[in-house]
Amino acid sequence: MSEPRIADRKPCILELAPGTYWYCRCGRSASQPFCDGSHEGTDFQPLKMEVKEETRMALCLCKHTKHEPNCDGSHSKLP
């Protein structure tokens, strides 16, 4: 599998309303942290997120987290 692009070296902190979201895994989307279809032609697929109740989330933008889509601090260990 290819390496994702690093969209940013900090998380995106959002208040999310209940609903379905598509988290970008490739790092190419212009609408980070969500998918805009820019992964087309790569081996990446977006991650479907189901939010049941309004919640505050820190979503990973470096795309190296071990706990997708949540930031786990991996950005602080990148070269």
PyMOL commands that set and color helices and strands:
alter all, ss='L'
color gray80, all
select helices_A, chain A and resi 74-77
alter helices_A, ss='H'
color red, helices_A
select strands_A, chain A and resi 12-16+19-23+47-51+55-59
alter strands_A, ss='S'
color yellow, strands_A
deselect
rebuild
show_as cartoon
